[in-house]
């Protein structure tokens, strides 16, 4: 249905989210149709594409409330979010909606009696989407930085058939399910052919990132290197190419969402102009970087805009929609740099990966041989390379803070370490009959 390498018209995309999650699955064709519906759950609302990357970028360093943003948005910028915040309930619900769709596909496709090889591929793609959603939920609401913590997330492995509440799993149990799903996807998902669908390559890329967060650094480095060395993807020739190509002929994107101005009009570009702006800190960091003009644009009145998602046009007409880069190869280089340094103490490999990204962006190469300095250079590089995209710098602040590399308050004033994760939506706690505990400090 989608073939990013062959697309010539960003409006030539059929909607994929017309399927109900309770669609009967008795054969492969029905399973495939239900899987399309699961992909549709990824793009049918703004939670994955706009709200989650925006709020985490505001919690971090690179975004702030836009001209239309109010107190609801500002609470993320000040890292003082209340449990009744509108975005919490919306994002939480949307992510579990996708997981429920994925569980519908997984459980009903697994029991099909068929020799069709597409059966395992369909299950693998659905498990990849479940793993992606669980990882997002864990990073937002679970103490992902502490494997021994009981404060993981609620794990759903079957379609929801009742309103019975379920207790949270531990952080370790959450990681285990995520990695189990990704292992299956690595083995059975299709080879990479399209950025809009799960692939074995995408599963490897996500697994390397999950292992980095899990602090399994050596294995994270090994898998990241496999992705980097794959012939399927390569860095774009220039940094600006990432954001001007979008979904057309991209070389770097590994998994992303389609968009157009009719079927998949997600309003991301508009929201990033109106409700979510780029921060003063981000602008100041980019001023001396060669990526500045590609990352930041200015209106005729002098207002700064996020240029990564400000230049979507078709036939000369600006679009309100845009893509979300869930995984792109540039990030894998930086994951590898950090993981190989922390796990294997390999300064040369870390520097080479870091400088690949700096060379592509035409910035001065890093020459330090001090491990702590290189770790900090990698963190800063992720701000410069990935800033105002998906909030990665927020999670890096949390991880580096918990590793003892930095004091997060040097960058963001956090009243307590309990603010390193968000409060669970108030209704989730109140309706759980005491089974779901609110996060500490809320």
N, C-alpha and C positions, 0 to 999 in steps of 0.2 A: 504493500500500500504506500509506504514511504521509501524513497531512495534518495538520500541526501546528496550523493555524488552526482545524480543525474538531474536534480531539480533545476529548473530554469525560471520558475515562477513561484515566489513564496506564497502566493494566494491559491496555488493549485494543490490544495491539501484537503482530503476528505475528512469529515469528523469521525472520530473513532470511539466516541463515548456514548453511543446510542443504546448500548446493551445493558439490561438490568442485571444486577449481580446474582439474581435468583434464576437466571436462564438455565433451562434444563441442558445437561451435558450427557449425551449418550453416544456421541461419536467425535472424531477428531475435528470435523468441520465446526461443530458446535463449541468444542473446546477452544478452537482458534478464535471464534467470534467472541466468546467470553473473555479471552485474553486481550483482544482489542479493547473491550470494555474496561479492563483493568488499566491498560495504558491510558485510556481516556480519563480515568479517575486521577491520574497524575497531572493532567493538563486542564481539567474541567473547572478548576477553581484557582484562585490566586495564591493559595497557601504554599504550594511548592515553588511556584515560579516567581512570586513577588514578595509575599509577606515574610516567609521564613528567611530568605536571604537578606531582606531589608532590616528586619528586627535584630538579627544577629550582627549585621554590619553596624547598626546603631549601638548595640551593646558593646561592640568593639571600637574601632578607631576611625572607620572610613565613611560612615554616613551619619546623618542627623535628620530630625524632622524637617520636611519641606515646608514651603510657604503655606500649604493647606494642612499641614500636620498640626495636631493639637496635643493635649495632655496624655492621651492614650499612647501616641507614638513617642512622646517625650519621656515617658517612664522607662522605656527601653534604653534611651540615650543616657539617662541618669542612673541606670541599673537599679531601679526601685519600682519593680513591677508588682502589682497587686493580683491576687488570685482571681479577681472578677474581670480582669482585662479582656476586652473583646477578642483580641487576636489569639489569646491562649485557647479559648474554647473552639474557635474556628479552625486553627491549625491542628489541634489535638484531634478533633472530630474528623477532619478531612484525611488525616494520616491513617486513622483506624478504619475509615471507610475504604481506603485503598487496600489495606491489609485484609479486610474482610472479603473484598473482591478477589484478591490473590488467593486467599484460603479456599474460596469457592472453586476457583480454577484448579488449584493443586489437588484438593481432596477428591474431586469428581473426575479429574483426568487420570489420576493415578490408578483408579480402579477400572478404567476402560480395558477391555480385552481386545487388543489390537497389536499387530506387529509393526505398525507404522512408526518409523523413527521420529516422526514429528511429536509423538506423545511425550517423550522425555524432554524434548526441546521446549515444549509449551510449559511443562512443569518447571523447568529450569528458569525460564524467563519470569514466570510468576514468583518463583522463590527469590530471584534477584530483586524484583520490585518490593517484595516483603522485607528483604534484608535492608534495602535502601531506606525504607520507611522506619523500620525498627532502629536503625542507626541514627536517623534524624531525631526520633523520639528520645533515644537514650542520651544524645548530646544536649538536648534541650531540657529534659526533665529528670534525667538520671545522673547519679554521681559517677560519670563515665571514667573519671580519673582515678577511681579506687575500686579495684576488682573485689575487694573484701566487703564492700558496702552492700547492704540489703536493699538500698534504694535504687533499684533498676526501674524497669517499666512493666506494665501489664503485657504479657506475651499471649497472643492469640494465634493458635495453630489450626483452629477449626472455624468454619463459618458460624457467625453468631445466630443462635436459634432462640435465645431467651434474653431477658434483661437481667439475669443473675449476675451480680458483681463478682469480680475476680481480683485476688490480691496481686500485688506487684511481685515480679521475680527479682532475684538479686542481680547485681551488675554482671557478675560472672556468668550467670545463667543466660542473661541477655546477650552477652558477647558470644556465648557458645551457640545459640540459635542463629545469630547473624552469620557466624562463620560456617556453620553447618549448611545453611542455605547457599552461601557463596561457593562452598566447595562443590555442591551439587551443580550450581550454575557453571562453574569452571569446567566441569567434566561434560555436562550435557547441553549447555546452551549453544546456539549456532555460532560459527566463526563470525568474526566481525565483517559486516557488509554495510551497515547503516547506523547512523548516529542516533536514530530515534527508537531503536529497539535494543533490548538487552543482548549481550553477546558474551562469549567466554572471556574475551579481552576486557570488557567492561567489568565483569565479575572479578577478574584478577586485579584490576585497577582499584576497585572499591575494597577488595580484601587487603591490599597493601595499606590503604588508608586506615581501615579498621584496626589492623595489627599495630600501626603506629600509635593510635590512641590507646590500645591495650598494652602498650609498652613492650611488645614483642618485636624489638627493633631489627634484629638480624633477619628474621623472616619477612618483615615488612620491606626491608631493603632488597632482599632476593627477589620478591615478587614484583616490586616496582621496577627493578632492572629488567625483568622479563618483558614487562609492558613496554618499557623504553626501547628495548632491542627488537621488538616486534616490527615487522615490515608493514603492518596494517596502518599505523599512524605515524606522523612525523610533525615536528614543530612547523607552524606557519613561517613563511619567510620573514615576516615582520610582525611585531606585536599588534599593530593596527589591523593586520589582515584577519586576526581572530574576530574582531568586532565589526568589520565591514563585510566579510563573507557571510557572517551569521550561519545560516543553515545551507548555504549554497556552495558546493565544491570545497567544503572545509577539509583540511588535512589533520587538524589537531584535536577537534572535539571527539570524545569517545562515547559520551552519552549526553544527550540534550533533548529539549522539547521542541516540537514544531510550532510554528505560529503563522498566522496570516491576519488579514483585517476583516474576515468574515466568519469562517467556521471556527477558527481557534484564536479569536480576538481576545487576548488575555489582559490587555490594558497595562502591561508592565511598563512600557516606555512612558505612557502618560503618568502612571503612579510614581515613577522615578523622577518625573519632572515636578509633580505637584505635592505628593505626600511624603516622599523620602528623598532628601537631598544629600549631597556629598559634604563631608565635614571639613572644617577649617584645618584640622590636623592633616587630613589626607591631602588637601591642596598644598599645604606647606611641605609635606614630604615629597610630593611629586614635582615641585617647582624646579628642582635641580636634577631631575631624572629625564632621560631621553623619551620616556613613555608619556610625558606630560600632555602633549597635544592630542594623542590618541585617547587618553583617559579622561580629559577634562575639556569641556567646551564652555563658551560663554554666550549668553543671549545678547541682543543688541543693547539691552539696558545694563549689561555688565554682570548679570547673575550667573554663577557657576552651575554647570550641569554635569551629570554623569554621562560622559560621551560614549562609554561602552554601550549604553542602552539609549542613546539619543539620536542615532543616525540610521534607523531602520526606514528604508524608503522602497517603494515599488513604483516604477514608471514616473519617478520624480515626485511621488506623493508620500509625505511622511506617514508612517504607520504608528498606531498607538500600542501595538503589540510588540513582543520581543521574546527571545529564547531564554532558557536557563541552562547554563553549562554545569551540569551535575559533576561531570568529570572531563577535564581536558588534559592533554599530555603535559603542558607546562607545569601543572601542579605535581605530576608524577616525578618530574626531575627534582622538585624541592622536597617531596616526601622521601625520595631516595637519598638525597643529600643529608637530611636530618637523621634518617634511620641508620644509614651506614656509618655515620659519625658516632651516634649514640651507641649503636649495637656492636660495631666492629672497630671503632676508634680509627677509622680509615680516613685520614685527613685528605689525602690525595683524591680519592674517589668523591668525597663530599665537595671539595673545591671544584672538581671537574664538572659535576652536575650543576652546582650553583652557577658556575661561570658559563655554562651552556645557555642558561636563561639570560644572564646579563649580556652575553655576546649577541644573542638574538635581538635584544632590545637596544643594542648599541650603547651600552653603558660600560664604564670602566670595570675591568675584572678585579675580583678580590684576590689579594695575594697573601693574606695572613696565614700563619701556620699554627696559631693558637686556637685550641679546640673551643674554648668559651667564646672567643671572638667570632669564630665561624658559625657557631650555633646561633649567635645573635644576628649575624649577617643573613642567615637563612630565614630567621623570623622576619626581619625587616624586608627581605626580598619578597616574601609572600604578601606583605602589605603593598609593595610597589607593583607586583605582577598580578595579584589576585584581589586587590582592594576594591571595595564597592561592588563586588560580585556576589559572593555567597556567605560572607561573614566569617571566612576562615581565620582572619586575624583575631577574632574574639576567642575562638577555641584554642588558638595558639597561645594567647595570653594566659588562658586558664591552665593549659598543659605546662607551659614554661614556669608559671607561678608554682604549680604543684610539684614540679621537678626541682624547685629551688634555684632556677636560673635567673629569675627576675622577681621583683615585687610588683604585682599587678597594679598597685596603687601609684606606681611611678607613671602609669599611663592612663588609668581610669580610677577614679575614687570609688572604691567598693567598701561599703560599710562593714561587711562581714563576708567570710568565705562562703556563707550560705547563699550569697547572691551570685555565686558562680553557676548556679542552675536556676531555672525558673520555677515559680510555684505551679503546682498542678491546678488546672481549672477548678474553681470552687465547686461547681456542680458535680464533677467527677468524684470529689472527696465526699460531699454531702450525700450523694445517692449510693455510695458504696456499702452502706450498712456497717461501717467501721472497718471494712477490709482494706481500704486503700488509705494509707497514712499520707498526710501532707508533707512536703519536703521540709526539712529542718529550717527554722528561722522564719517561716511564713505562717 
